[in-house]
Amino acid sequence: MGEVELAALLCAFLGGSEAETRQYFDTYEMKRHVRVDCETDRHVIEIALDGTSSARDSVHQALFAAHLTGKDPAVIMIDRDGFVGRFEYEMRPVTQAAGVAYIRCAQNVILRWAATSGLRDTPRDLRMDDIPTAGNSAALCDLRALGAESSATLF
């Protein structure tokens, strides 16, 4: 499963969010845009995949999207192999220094949470969050600070 599909699943967990939004800006009299992986009322969220040097770009993208929108920047690193590799290791101090929220989220938790969504007794209201809040799932993919109910800062 690729970055776009994982971003769509993560975005679906956050009530009222939109995946793959466009943010427009003008430069040299030309209209341009950037795509934001997931956007909520409070955050612009970029998704990064572990084991890829392009994960570093997600910090830049989140900061630029935050500049365009006035929202808080966040990066979610998708852990596909179960250990902290080079780029995952780099991300925590870099995002903290840049003021970007950082979450490491296990891919298998995302897939399992999405597959079992119909089994949970949750409201079908699309504005409500459906994020792991307890147990192993929350420990391996703690999105609570990005949810609609939270005003906490991530670091």
PEPERA-V914606 format. One line per field, one symbol per residue. ss: DSSP state (~ for helix, > for strand, _ for the rest). phi: phi as a letter, one per 20 degrees, with the letter a starting at -180 (. if undefined). A space follows every 10 residues. Layout:
ss = ???
phi = ???
This chain:
ss = __~~~~~~~~ ~~~____>>> >>>>>>>__> >>>>>>>>>_ __>>>>>>>_ __~~~~~~~~ ~~~~~~~~~_ _>>>>>>>>_ _____~~~~~ ~~~~~~~~__ >>>>>>~~~~ ~~~~~_~~~_ __________ ____~~~~~~ ___~~~____ _____
phi = .effffffff fffegmecel fddebdblmc ecbcedgbcd fdcdcddcdf mcffggfffg ffffffffdm eeebcdeeed dnceegffff fgfffffemd fccdcfgffg fffffdgfee edfeffeefc dgcbmffffe aeegfeffee cfeea
